[in-house]
Amino acid sequence: MDFQVAFNLAMSFIFIGTGWAIRAIYDGMNNLKKDQITLERELASNYVRKDDYRQDIQEVKQILSQIFNKLDNKADK
């Protein structure tokens, strides 16, 4: 086996290994993108958005304020 054949075989194995690694990384990135899309859909349906939470907390604060005002009026009598 002369040098050229050995060199060609070595380069072939290097290119095969590099191609396999690039393909594995590419497939992994695609799987991560799919998982991210799925997670975004689940987050939208399972968790409260920030602005909705603020509105609800504002309503609760108003109700508590009314209750405290009534208690203060009762305590004054």
Secondary structure, DSSP 8 states (H G I E B T S, - for coil): --HHHHHHHHHHHHHHHHHHHHHHHHHHHHHHHHHHHHHHHHHHHHS--HHHHHHHHHHHHHHHHHHHHHHHHHHH-
